């Protein structure tokens, strides 16, 4: 998944091959586009979009 941020890997939970290919990157952008799918479908407000930039110390 290209993420438009130069030099950052951007794996998705559906494609672990991307994560394996980029696990040694200096930074990785991890996105869960919809955490709480069932709640979202039911029209509840108990869902989230999770975005994390993981970097090496």
C-alpha distance matrix in Angstrom:
0.0 3.8 6.2 9.4 11.3 12.7 12.6 10.5 8.1 5.8 6.4 7.3 10.9 10.6 9.0 11.2 10.8 7.7 10.1 13.0 11.8 11.3 14.2 16.5 14.6 16.8 14.5 11.5 10.3 10.5 10.4 12.6 12.9 16.3 18.5 21.8 21.0 24.7 26.0 23.9 25.1 28.6 28.5 29.0 27.7 26.6 22.8 20.3 16.8 16.0 14.2 15.0 14.8 16.1 18.0 20.6 24.2
3.8 0.0 3.8 5.9 8.2 9.5 10.1 8.7 7.6 6.4 8.8 10.4 14.1 14.3 12.7 14.4 13.8 10.3 12.4 15.1 13.2 12.1 15.3 16.8 14.2 16.0 13.7 11.5 10.3 11.7 11.9 14.7 14.7 18.3 20.7 24.1 23.5 27.3 28.3 25.9 27.3 30.8 30.3 30.8 29.2 28.3 24.5 21.7 18.0 17.2 14.8 15.4 14.4 16.1 17.5 20.2 23.7
6.2 3.8 0.0 3.8 5.5 8.1 9.3 7.3 7.4 5.8 9.1 10.7 14.4 15.4 14.4 15.8 15.8 12.2 13.3 16.5 15.0 13.0 15.6 17.0 14.0 14.9 12.1 10.0 7.9 9.9 9.9 13.2 13.2 17.0 19.2 22.7 22.6 26.4 26.9 24.5 26.4 29.7 28.8 29.0 27.0 26.3 22.6 19.4 15.7 14.8 11.9 12.6 11.6 13.9 15.4 18.5 21.7
9.4 5.9 3.8 0.0 3.8 6.1 8.8 8.2 9.6 9.2 12.7 14.5 18.2 19.1 18.0 19.4 19.0 15.3 16.5 19.4 17.5 15.3 18.1 18.8 15.4 15.8 13.3 12.2 10.5 13.1 13.2 16.5 16.2 19.9 22.4 25.8 25.7 29.5 29.7 27.2 29.1 32.3 31.1 31.4 29.2 28.8 25.2 21.9 18.2 17.5 14.4 14.9 13.4 15.8 16.7 19.7 22.7
11.3 8.2 5.5 3.8 0.0 3.8 6.3 5.8 8.5 9.0 12.8 15.2 18.7 20.3 19.0 19.7 19.5 15.7 16.1 18.9 17.0 14.2 16.5 16.8 13.1 12.8 10.4 10.1 8.9 12.3 13.3 16.9 17.2 20.9 22.9 26.5 26.9 30.7 30.7 28.4 30.7 33.7 32.5 32.3 29.9 29.2 25.7 22.2 18.5 17.1 13.6 13.2 10.9 13.2 13.6 16.5 19.3
12.7 9.5 8.1 6.1 3.8 0.0 3.8 5.7 8.8 10.7 14.3 17.2 20.7 22.1 20.3 20.7 19.8 16.1 16.6 18.7 16.4 13.6 16.2 15.6 11.9 11.7 10.4 11.0 11.1 14.6 16.2 19.9 20.5 24.3 26.1 29.7 30.1 33.9 34.1 31.9 34.1 37.2 36.1 35.9 33.5 32.7 29.2 25.7 22.0 20.4 16.8 15.8 13.0 14.5 13.9 16.2 19.0
12.6 10.1 9.3 8.8 6.3 3.8 0.0 3.8 6.7 9.7 12.9 16.3 19.5 21.1 18.9 18.6 17.6 14.0 14.1 15.8 13.4 10.5 12.9 12.0 8.3 8.4 7.8 8.9 10.2 13.7 16.1 19.8 21.0 24.6 26.0 29.8 30.3 34.1 34.5 32.6 34.8 37.9 37.1 36.7 34.4 33.1 29.6 26.2 22.6 20.5 16.9 15.3 12.2 12.7 11.7 13.5 16.5
10.5 8.7 7.3 8.2 5.8 5.7 3.8 0.0 3.8 6.3 9.7 13.0 16.1 18.0 16.1 15.9 15.5 11.8 11.4 13.8 12.1 8.8 10.9 11.0 7.4 7.7 5.6 5.4 6.4 9.9 12.4 16.1 17.6 21.1 22.3 26.1 26.8 30.5 30.9 29.2 31.5 34.5 33.7 33.2 30.9 29.5 26.1 22.6 19.1 16.8 13.3 11.8 8.9 9.6 9.6 12.0 15.3
8.1 7.6 7.4 9.6 8.5 8.8 6.7 3.8 0.0 3.8 6.3 9.9 12.9 14.6 12.5 12.1 11.7 8.1 7.8 10.4 8.9 6.0 8.5 9.6 6.9 8.8 6.8 4.7 6.0 8.3 10.9 14.3 16.1 19.5 20.6 24.3 24.8 28.4 29.3 27.7 29.7 32.8 32.5 32.1 30.1 28.5 24.9 21.7 18.3 16.0 13.0 11.7 9.7 9.9 10.7 12.9 16.5
5.8 6.4 5.8 9.2 9.0 10.7 9.7 6.3 3.8 0.0 3.8 6.7 10.1 11.8 10.4 10.8 11.3 7.7 7.8 11.2 10.6 8.4 10.4 12.5 10.3 11.9 9.1 5.8 4.8 5.9 7.6 10.8 12.4 15.8 17.2 20.8 21.1 24.8 25.7 24.0 26.0 29.1 28.8 28.5 26.7 25.1 21.5 18.4 15.0 13.0 10.5 10.1 9.3 10.3 12.3 15.0 18.5
6.4 8.8 9.1 12.7 12.8 14.3 12.9 9.7 6.3 3.8 0.0 3.8 6.7 8.4 6.9 7.1 8.3 5.4 5.1 8.8 9.3 8.0 9.5 12.5 11.4 13.6 11.2 7.6 7.1 6.0 7.6 9.7 11.8 14.8 15.7 19.3 19.4 22.9 24.2 22.9 24.6 27.8 27.9 27.6 26.2 24.3 20.7 18.0 15.0 13.0 11.3 11.1 11.2 11.4 13.8 16.2 19.7
7.3 10.4 10.7 14.5 15.2 17.2 16.3 13.0 9.9 6.7 3.8 0.0 3.8 5.3 5.5 7.0 9.3 7.5 7.6 11.1 12.1 11.5 12.6 16.0 15.1 17.2 14.4 10.7 9.3 6.8 6.6 7.3 9.2 11.7 12.8 16.1 15.9 19.4 20.9 19.7 21.1 24.3 24.7 24.6 23.5 21.6 17.9 15.8 13.0 11.6 11.0 11.8 13.0 13.7 16.6 19.1 22.5
10.9 14.1 14.4 18.2 18.7 20.7 19.5 16.1 12.9 10.1 6.7 3.8 0.0 3.8 5.6 6.2 9.6 9.2 8.6 11.5 13.6 13.4 13.6 17.2 17.1 19.2 16.6 12.9 11.8 8.6 8.2 7.4 9.9 11.3 11.5 14.4 14.3 17.5 19.3 18.7 20.0 22.9 23.8 23.5 22.7 20.3 17.0 15.3 13.3 11.9 12.3 13.0 14.8 14.9 18.1 20.3 23.5
10.6 14.3 15.4 19.1 20.3 22.1 21.1 18.0 14.6 11.8 8.4 5.3 3.8 0.0 3.8 6.3 9.0 9.4 10.0 12.4 14.1 14.8 15.6 19.2 19.2 21.7 19.3 15.6 14.5 11.7 10.9 9.9 11.3 12.5 13.4 15.8 14.8 17.8 20.1 19.2 19.8 23.1 24.3 24.5 24.1 22.1 18.7 17.5 15.5 14.8 15.3 16.4 18.0 18.3 21.3 23.4 26.8
9.0 12.7 14.4 18.0 19.0 20.3 18.9 16.1 12.5 10.4 6.9 5.5 5.6 3.8 0.0 3.8 5.4 5.9 7.4 9.3 10.6 11.8 13.0 16.5 16.6 19.6 17.7 14.2 13.9 11.8 12.1 12.1 13.8 15.6 16.6 19.3 18.5 21.5 23.8 22.8 23.5 26.8 27.8 28.0 27.5 25.4 22.0 20.4 17.9 16.8 16.5 16.9 17.7 17.7 20.2 21.9 25.5
11.2 14.4 15.8 19.4 19.7 20.7 18.6 15.9 12.1 10.8 7.1 7.0 6.2 6.3 3.8 0.0 3.8 5.4 5.1 6.3 8.7 10.0 10.3 13.9 14.7 17.8 16.3 13.1 13.7 11.7 12.9 13.2 15.7 17.4 17.6 20.5 20.3 23.2 25.4 24.8 25.8 28.8 29.9 29.6 28.9 26.5 23.2 21.5 19.2 17.4 16.9 16.5 17.1 16.2 18.4 19.7 23.2
10.8 13.8 15.8 19.0 19.5 19.8 17.6 15.5 11.7 11.3 8.3 9.3 9.6 9.0 5.4 3.8 0.0 3.8 5.4 5.1 6.1 8.7 9.9 13.0 13.9 17.4 16.5 13.8 14.9 13.8 15.3 16.2 18.4 20.5 21.1 24.0 23.6 26.6 28.8 27.9 28.8 32.0 33.0 33.0 32.2 30.0 26.6 24.6 22.1 20.3 19.3 18.7 18.6 17.6 19.3 20.2 23.9
7.7 10.3 12.2 15.3 15.7 16.1 14.0 11.8 8.1 7.7 5.4 7.5 9.2 9.4 5.9 5.4 3.8 0.0 3.8 5.5 5.2 6.3 8.5 11.5 11.4 14.7 13.5 10.7 11.6 11.1 12.8 14.5 16.5 19.2 20.1 23.4 23.1 26.4 28.2 27.0 28.2 31.5 32.1 32.0 30.9 28.9 25.3 23.0 20.1 18.2 16.7 16.1 15.6 15.0 16.6 18.0 21.8
10.1 12.4 13.3 16.5 16.1 16.6 14.1 11.4 7.8 7.8 5.1 7.6 8.6 10.0 7.4 5.1 5.4 3.8 0.0 3.8 5.4 5.2 5.7 9.2 9.7 12.7 11.5 8.7 10.2 9.4 11.9 13.6 16.3 18.7 19.0 22.4 22.7 25.9 27.5 26.7 28.3 31.3 31.8 31.3 30.0 27.7 24.3 21.9 19.2 16.7 15.2 14.0 13.5 12.3 13.9 15.1 18.7
13.0 15.1 16.5 19.4 18.9 18.7 15.8 13.8 10.4 11.2 8.8 11.1 11.5 12.4 9.3 6.3 5.1 5.5 3.8 0.0 3.8 5.5 5.3 8.4 10.1 13.6 13.4 11.4 13.6 13.1 15.7 17.2 20.0 22.2 22.3 25.5 25.8 28.8 30.6 30.0 31.4 34.4 35.2 34.6 33.4 31.0 27.7 25.4 22.8 20.3 18.8 17.3 16.5 14.7 15.7 16.0 19.6
11.8 13.2 15.0 17.5 17.0 16.4 13.4 12.1 8.9 10.6 9.3 12.1 13.6 14.1 10.6 8.7 6.1 5.2 5.4 3.8 0.0 3.8 6.0 7.8 8.8 12.6 12.8 11.2 13.6 14.0 16.6 18.7 21.0 23.7 24.3 27.7 27.7 31.0 32.7 31.7 33.1 36.3 36.8 36.5 35.2 33.0 29.5 27.0 24.1 21.7 19.7 18.2 16.9 15.4 15.9 16.2 19.9
11.3 12.1 13.0 15.3 14.2 13.6 10.5 8.8 6.0 8.4 8.0 11.5 13.4 14.8 11.8 10.0 8.7 6.3 5.2 5.5 3.8 0.0 3.8 5.4 5.3 9.0 8.9 7.7 10.5 11.5 14.6 17.2 19.7 22.6 23.1 26.6 27.1 30.5 31.8 30.8 32.5 35.6 35.8 35.2 33.6 31.4 28.0 25.2 22.1 19.5 17.1 15.2 13.5 11.9 12.2 12.8 16.5
14.2 15.3 15.6 18.1 16.5 16.2 12.9 10.9 8.5 10.4 9.5 12.6 13.6 15.6 13.0 10.3 9.9 8.5 5.7 5.3 6.0 3.8 0.0 3.8 5.6 8.6 8.9 8.0 11.2 11.7 15.1 17.4 20.4 22.9 22.8 26.3 27.2 30.4 31.6 31.0 32.9 35.7 36.0 35.1 33.4 31.0 27.7 25.0 22.3 19.3 17.1 14.7 13.1 10.7 10.9 10.8 14.4
16.5 16.8 17.0 18.8 16.8 15.6 12.0 11.0 9.6 12.5 12.5 16.0 17.2 19.2 16.5 13.9 13.0 11.5 9.2 8.4 7.8 5.4 3.8 0.0 3.8 6.6 8.5 9.2 12.9 14.2 17.8 20.5 23.4 26.1 26.0 29.6 30.6 33.9 34.9 34.2 36.3 39.1 39.2 38.2 36.3 33.9 30.8 27.8 25.0 21.9 19.3 16.5 14.2 11.5 10.4 9.4 12.8
14.6 14.2 14.0 15.4 13.1 11.9 8.3 7.4 6.9 10.3 11.4 15.1 17.1 19.2 16.6 14.7 13.9 11.4 9.7 10.1 8.8 5.3 5.6 3.8 0.0 3.8 5.4 6.7 10.3 12.5 16.1 19.2 21.7 24.7 25.1 28.8 29.8 33.2 34.0 33.0 35.2 38.1 37.8 37.0 34.8 32.8 29.5 26.3 23.2 20.2 17.2 14.6 11.7 9.7 8.4 8.4 12.1
16.8 16.0 14.9 15.8 12.8 11.7 8.4 7.7 8.8 11.9 13.6 17.2 19.2 21.7 19.6 17.8 17.4 14.7 12.7 13.6 12.6 9.0 8.6 6.6 3.8 0.0 3.8 7.0 10.5 13.2 16.7 20.0 22.6 25.6 25.7 29.5 30.8 34.3 34.6 33.6 36.2 38.8 38.3 37.2 34.8 32.8 29.6 26.2 23.3 20.1 16.9 13.8 10.5 8.4 5.8 5.7 9.0
14.5 13.7 12.1 13.3 10.4 10.4 7.8 5.6 6.8 9.1 11.2 14.4 16.6 19.3 17.7 16.3 16.5 13.5 11.5 13.4 12.8 8.9 8.9 8.5 5.4 3.8 0.0 3.8 6.8 9.7 13.2 16.6 19.0 22.0 22.3 26.1 27.4 30.9 31.2 30.0 32.7 35.3 34.7 33.6 31.1 29.2 26.1 22.6 19.6 16.5 13.1 10.2 6.9 5.5 4.3 6.5 9.9
11.5 11.5 10.0 12.2 10.1 11.0 8.9 5.4 4.7 5.8 7.6 10.7 12.9 15.6 14.2 13.1 13.8 10.7 8.7 11.4 11.2 7.7 8.0 9.2 6.7 7.0 3.8 0.0 3.8 6.2 9.8 13.1 15.6 18.6 19.0 22.8 23.9 27.5 27.9 26.7 29.2 31.9 31.5 30.6 28.3 26.4 23.1 19.7 16.6 13.7 10.6 8.2 5.8 5.2 6.5 9.2 12.7
10.3 10.3 7.9 10.5 8.9 11.1 10.2 6.4 6.0 4.8 7.1 9.3 11.8 14.5 13.9 13.7 14.9 11.6 10.2 13.6 13.6 10.5 11.2 12.9 10.3 10.5 6.8 3.8 0.0 3.8 6.6 10.2 12.2 15.4 16.2 20.0 21.1 24.7 24.9 23.5 26.0 28.8 28.1 27.3 25.0 23.3 19.9 16.5 13.2 10.5 7.2 5.8 4.5 6.3 8.8 12.1 15.2
10.5 11.7 9.9 13.1 12.3 14.6 13.7 9.9 8.3 5.9 6.0 6.8 8.6 11.7 11.8 11.7 13.8 11.1 9.4 13.1 14.0 11.5 11.7 14.2 12.5 13.2 9.7 6.2 3.8 0.0 3.8 6.9 9.6 12.4 12.8 16.6 17.7 21.3 21.7 20.5 23.0 25.7 25.3 24.4 22.4 20.4 17.0 13.9 10.8 8.0 5.8 5.2 6.3 7.5 10.9 14.0 16.9
10.4 11.9 9.9 13.2 13.3 16.2 16.1 12.4 10.9 7.6 7.6 6.6 8.2 10.9 12.1 12.9 15.3 12.8 11.9 15.7 16.6 14.6 15.1 17.8 16.1 16.7 13.2 9.8 6.6 3.8 0.0 3.8 5.9 8.9 9.9 13.7 14.5 18.2 18.5 17.1 19.5 22.3 21.8 21.2 19.2 17.6 14.0 10.9 7.6 5.7 4.6 6.5 8.8 10.9 14.4 17.6 20.4
12.6 14.7 13.2 16.5 16.9 19.9 19.8 16.1 14.3 10.8 9.7 7.3 7.4 9.9 12.1 13.2 16.2 14.5 13.6 17.2 18.7 17.2 17.4 20.5 19.2 20.0 16.6 13.1 10.2 6.9 3.8 0.0 3.8 5.6 6.4 10.1 10.9 14.5 15.0 13.8 16.2 18.9 18.8 18.1 16.5 14.6 11.0 8.5 6.0 5.0 6.5 9.0 12.0 13.7 17.3 20.4 23.0
12.9 14.7 13.2 16.2 17.2 20.5 21.0 17.6 16.1 12.4 11.8 9.2 9.9 11.3 13.8 15.7 18.4 16.5 16.3 20.0 21.0 19.7 20.4 23.4 21.7 22.6 19.0 15.6 12.2 9.6 5.9 3.8 0.0 3.8 6.7 9.7 9.6 13.4 13.8 11.7 13.9 16.9 16.4 16.3 14.9 13.8 10.0 7.8 5.0 6.5 8.0 11.3 14.2 16.5 20.1 23.4 26.0
16.3 18.3 17.0 19.9 20.9 24.3 24.6 21.1 19.5 15.8 14.8 11.7 11.3 12.5 15.6 17.4 20.5 19.2 18.7 22.2 23.7 22.6 22.9 26.1 24.7 25.6 22.0 18.6 15.4 12.4 8.9 5.6 3.8 0.0 3.8 6.1 6.0 9.8 10.0 8.3 10.7 13.4 13.2 13.0 12.0 10.6 6.9 5.9 5.1 7.4 10.3 13.6 16.9 19.0 22.6 25.8 28.2
18.5 20.7 19.2 22.4 22.9 26.1 26.0 22.3 20.6 17.2 15.7 12.8 11.5 13.4 16.6 17.6 21.1 20.1 19.0 22.3 24.3 23.1 22.8 26.0 25.1 25.7 22.3 19.0 16.2 12.8 9.9 6.4 6.7 3.8 0.0 3.8 5.9 8.9 9.0 8.7 11.4 13.4 13.6 12.4 11.4 8.9 5.6 5.2 6.1 7.2 10.7 13.3 16.9 18.5 22.3 25.2 27.3
21.8 24.1 22.7 25.8 26.5 29.7 29.8 26.1 24.3 20.8 19.3 16.1 14.4 15.8 19.3 20.5 24.0 23.4 22.4 25.5 27.7 26.6 26.3 29.6 28.8 29.5 26.1 22.8 20.0 16.6 13.7 10.1 9.7 6.1 3.8 0.0 3.8 5.6 5.4 6.2 8.8 10.1 10.8 9.5 9.3 6.7 4.5 6.6 8.9 10.6 14.3 17.0 20.6 22.2 25.9 28.8 30.8
21.0 23.5 22.6 25.7 26.9 30.1 30.3 26.8 24.8 21.1 19.4 15.9 14.3 14.8 18.5 20.3 23.6 23.1 22.7 25.8 27.7 27.1 27.2 30.6 29.8 30.8 27.4 23.9 21.1 17.7 14.5 10.9 9.6 6.0 5.9 3.8 0.0 3.8 5.5 5.1 6.2 8.6 9.9 9.9 10.7 9.2 7.0 9.0 10.4 12.6 16.0 18.9 22.4 24.1 27.9 30.8 33.1
24.7 27.3 26.4 29.5 30.7 33.9 34.1 30.5 28.4 24.8 22.9 19.4 17.5 17.8 21.5 23.2 26.6 26.4 25.9 28.8 31.0 30.5 30.4 33.9 33.2 34.3 30.9 27.5 24.7 21.3 18.2 14.5 13.4 9.8 8.9 5.6 3.8 0.0 3.8 5.4 5.2 6.3 8.7 8.7 10.6 9.2 8.5 11.5 13.7 15.9 19.4 22.2 25.8 27.3 31.1 33.9 36.1
26.0 28.3 26.9 29.7 30.7 34.1 34.5 30.9 29.3 25.7 24.2 20.9 19.3 20.1 23.8 25.4 28.8 28.2 27.5 30.6 32.7 31.8 31.6 34.9 34.0 34.6 31.2 27.9 24.9 21.7 18.5 15.0 13.8 10.0 9.0 5.4 5.5 3.8 0.0 3.8 5.5 5.1 6.3 5.1 7.0 5.8 6.2 9.8 12.7 15.2 18.8 21.8 25.5 27.3 31.0 34.0 35.8
23.9 25.9 24.5 27.2 28.4 31.9 32.6 29.2 27.7 24.0 22.9 19.7 18.7 19.2 22.8 24.8 27.9 27.0 26.7 30.0 31.7 30.8 31.0 34.2 33.0 33.6 30.0 26.7 23.5 20.5 17.1 13.8 11.7 8.3 8.7 6.2 5.1 5.4 3.8 0.0 3.8 5.4 5.1 5.7 6.8 7.1 6.0 8.9 11.1 14.2 17.5 20.9 24.4 26.6 30.3 33.5 35.5
25.1 27.3 26.4 29.1 30.7 34.1 34.8 31.5 29.7 26.0 24.6 21.1 20.0 19.8 23.5 25.8 28.8 28.2 28.3 31.4 33.1 32.5 32.9 36.3 35.2 36.2 32.7 29.2 26.0 23.0 19.5 16.2 13.9 10.7 11.4 8.8 6.2 5.2 5.5 3.8 0.0 3.8 5.4 7.6 10.0 10.4 9.7 12.5 14.3 17.4 20.6 24.0 27.4 29.5 33.2 36.3 38.6
28.6 30.8 29.7 32.3 33.7 37.2 37.9 34.5 32.8 29.1 27.8 24.3 22.9 23.1 26.8 28.8 32.0 31.5 31.3 34.4 36.3 35.6 35.7 39.1 38.1 38.8 35.3 31.9 28.8 25.7 22.3 18.9 16.9 13.4 13.4 10.1 8.6 6.3 5.1 5.4 3.8 0.0 3.8 5.6 9.0 9.8 10.5 13.9 16.4 19.4 22.9 26.1 29.7 31.7 35.5 38.6 40.5
28.5 30.3 28.8 31.1 32.5 36.1 37.1 33.7 32.5 28.8 27.9 24.7 23.8 24.3 27.8 29.9 33.0 32.1 31.8 35.2 36.8 35.8 36.0 39.2 37.8 38.3 34.7 31.5 28.1 25.3 21.8 18.8 16.4 13.2 13.6 10.8 9.9 8.7 6.3 5.1 5.4 3.8 0.0 3.8 6.6 8.8 9.6 12.7 15.2 18.5 21.8 25.2 28.7 31.1 34.8 38.0 39.9
29.0 30.8 29.0 31.4 32.3 35.9 36.7 33.2 32.1 28.5 27.6 24.6 23.5 24.5 28.0 29.6 33.0 32.0 31.3 34.6 36.5 35.2 35.1 38.2 37.0 37.2 33.6 30.6 27.3 24.4 21.2 18.1 16.3 13.0 12.4 9.5 9.9 8.7 5.1 5.7 7.6 5.6 3.8 0.0 3.8 5.6 7.6 11.1 14.2 17.1 20.6 23.8 27.4 29.6 33.3 36.4 38.0
27.7 29.2 27.0 29.2 29.9 33.5 34.4 30.9 30.1 26.7 26.2 23.5 22.7 24.1 27.5 28.9 32.2 30.9 30.0 33.4 35.2 33.6 33.4 36.3 34.8 34.8 31.1 28.3 25.0 22.4 19.2 16.5 14.9 12.0 11.4 9.3 10.7 10.6 7.0 6.8 10.0 9.0 6.6 3.8 0.0 3.8 5.8 8.6 11.9 14.7 18.0 21.1 24.7 27.0 30.6 33.8 35.1
26.6 28.3 26.3 28.8 29.2 32.7 33.1 29.5 28.5 25.1 24.3 21.6 20.3 22.1 25.4 26.5 30.0 28.9 27.7 31.0 33.0 31.4 31.0 33.9 32.8 32.8 29.2 26.4 23.3 20.4 17.6 14.6 13.8 10.6 8.9 6.7 9.2 9.2 5.8 7.1 10.4 9.8 8.8 5.6 3.8 0.0 3.8 7.0 10.7 12.8 16.5 19.2 22.9 24.8 28.5 31.5 32.8
22.8 24.5 22.6 25.2 25.7 29.2 29.6 26.1 24.9 21.5 20.7 17.9 17.0 18.7 22.0 23.2 26.6 25.3 24.3 27.7 29.5 28.0 27.7 30.8 29.5 29.6 26.1 23.1 19.9 17.0 14.0 11.0 10.0 6.9 5.6 4.5 7.0 8.5 6.2 6.0 9.7 10.5 9.6 7.6 5.8 3.8 0.0 3.8 7.2 9.6 13.3 16.3 19.9 22.0 25.7 28.8 30.5
20.3 21.7 19.4 21.9 22.2 25.7 26.2 22.6 21.7 18.4 18.0 15.8 15.3 17.5 20.4 21.5 24.6 23.0 21.9 25.4 27.0 25.2 25.0 27.8 26.3 26.2 22.6 19.7 16.5 13.9 10.9 8.5 7.8 5.9 5.2 6.6 9.0 11.5 9.8 8.9 12.5 13.9 12.7 11.1 8.6 7.0 3.8 0.0 3.8 6.1 9.6 12.7 16.3 18.6 22.2 25.5 27.2
16.8 18.0 15.7 18.2 18.5 22.0 22.6 19.1 18.3 15.0 15.0 13.0 13.3 15.5 17.9 19.2 22.1 20.1 19.2 22.8 24.1 22.1 22.3 25.0 23.2 23.3 19.6 16.6 13.2 10.8 7.6 6.0 5.0 5.1 6.1 8.9 10.4 13.7 12.7 11.1 14.3 16.4 15.2 14.2 11.9 10.7 7.2 3.8 0.0 3.8 6.6 10.2 13.5 16.1 19.7 23.1 25.1
16.0 17.2 14.8 17.5 17.1 20.4 20.5 16.8 16.0 13.0 13.0 11.6 11.9 14.8 16.8 17.4 20.3 18.2 16.7 20.3 21.7 19.5 19.3 21.9 20.2 20.1 16.5 13.7 10.5 8.0 5.7 5.0 6.5 7.4 7.2 10.6 12.6 15.9 15.2 14.2 17.4 19.4 18.5 17.1 14.7 12.8 9.6 6.1 3.8 0.0 3.8 6.7 10.4 12.6 16.2 19.5 21.5
14.2 14.8 11.9 14.4 13.6 16.8 16.9 13.3 13.0 10.5 11.3 11.0 12.3 15.3 16.5 16.9 19.3 16.7 15.2 18.8 19.7 17.1 17.1 19.3 17.2 16.9 13.1 10.6 7.2 5.8 4.6 6.5 8.0 10.3 10.7 14.3 16.0 19.4 18.8 17.5 20.6 22.9 21.8 20.6 18.0 16.5 13.3 9.6 6.6 3.8 0.0 3.8 6.9 9.8 13.2 16.7 18.8
15.0 15.4 12.6 14.9 13.2 15.8 15.3 11.8 11.7 10.1 11.1 11.8 13.0 16.4 16.9 16.5 18.7 16.1 14.0 17.3 18.2 15.2 14.7 16.5 14.6 13.8 10.2 8.2 5.8 5.2 6.5 9.0 11.3 13.6 13.3 17.0 18.9 22.2 21.8 20.9 24.0 26.1 25.2 23.8 21.1 19.2 16.3 12.7 10.2 6.7 3.8 0.0 3.8 6.1 9.6 13.0 15.1
14.8 14.4 11.6 13.4 10.9 13.0 12.2 8.9 9.7 9.3 11.2 13.0 14.8 18.0 17.7 17.1 18.6 15.6 13.5 16.5 16.9 13.5 13.1 14.2 11.7 10.5 6.9 5.8 4.5 6.3 8.8 12.0 14.2 16.9 16.9 20.6 22.4 25.8 25.5 24.4 27.4 29.7 28.7 27.4 24.7 22.9 19.9 16.3 13.5 10.4 6.9 3.8 0.0 3.8 6.5 10.2 12.4
16.1 16.1 13.9 15.8 13.2 14.5 12.7 9.6 9.9 10.3 11.4 13.7 14.9 18.3 17.7 16.2 17.6 15.0 12.3 14.7 15.4 11.9 10.7 11.5 9.7 8.4 5.5 5.2 6.3 7.5 10.9 13.7 16.5 19.0 18.5 22.2 24.1 27.3 27.3 26.6 29.5 31.7 31.1 29.6 27.0 24.8 22.0 18.6 16.1 12.6 9.8 6.1 3.8 0.0 3.8 7.0 9.5
18.0 17.5 15.4 16.7 13.6 13.9 11.7 9.6 10.7 12.3 13.8 16.6 18.1 21.3 20.2 18.4 19.3 16.6 13.9 15.7 15.9 12.2 10.9 10.4 8.4 5.8 4.3 6.5 8.8 10.9 14.4 17.3 20.1 22.6 22.3 25.9 27.9 31.1 31.0 30.3 33.2 35.5 34.8 33.3 30.6 28.5 25.7 22.2 19.7 16.2 13.2 9.6 6.5 3.8 0.0 3.8 6.4
20.6 20.2 18.5 19.7 16.5 16.2 13.5 12.0 12.9 15.0 16.2 19.1 20.3 23.4 21.9 19.7 20.2 18.0 15.1 16.0 16.2 12.8 10.8 9.4 8.4 5.7 6.5 9.2 12.1 14.0 17.6 20.4 23.4 25.8 25.2 28.8 30.8 33.9 34.0 33.5 36.3 38.6 38.0 36.4 33.8 31.5 28.8 25.5 23.1 19.5 16.7 13.0 10.2 7.0 3.8 0.0 3.8
24.2 23.7 21.7 22.7 19.3 19.0 16.5 15.3 16.5 18.5 19.7 22.5 23.5 26.8 25.5 23.2 23.9 21.8 18.7 19.6 19.9 16.5 14.4 12.8 12.1 9.0 9.9 12.7 15.2 16.9 20.4 23.0 26.0 28.2 27.3 30.8 33.1 36.1 35.8 35.5 38.6 40.5 39.9 38.0 35.1 32.8 30.5 27.2 25.1 21.5 18.8 15.1 12.4 9.5 6.4 3.8 0.0
